[in-house]
Amino acid sequence: MAEKTKPYKTKTGKVLTDADIEVMADEAERGYDVETLKARRRGRPMLGTAPAEVVPVRLDPDLKQAVEARAEAEHTTTSEIIREALRRFLDVA
């Protein structure tokens, strides 16, 4: 009886075919440009000129509900609504 092998998958769940694996192996054999790989930024993009910091803030239920409603109406996140409100209040770009 032939032994079934488990399919290889990417992080996103795409099943890799033998052709996909062959292409990756060929690329690896050609070698990688280390500087190009270092230049790739991983994670979230920066919001300004430096990495952002998380600042915990307590909101009363009415204010939280208002922020969430505004975010939903504008098809954005509550974080973006709060950042925009602070920029306007503090007159910061």
Phi, psi and omega in degrees: 000133180286138180278128179280136177259148179285133181291147176275142181229152174277176178301328182278355177098359179293130178281128180273132177272170176300324179294319178299315181295321178298317179298316180294321179295318177298317179298317180295322179294327177290335180098161182245148173276107185300320181297322178295318179294322179294327183289339179294127178265133178255160177084196183286146176290153179291146179270341181214223182270354181213166178303140182281157176246148175275130179236105180293135180225135176268132177240139175290159185305321181293317180293318179298317180296321179295317179296315180296320179295318179295317179298317179295318180296326181264005179055050179220192183259160176297324179300317180293322177298315180295317178299315181296319178298317179294319178301314180294316181296318183268358181055050180245137180300000000 
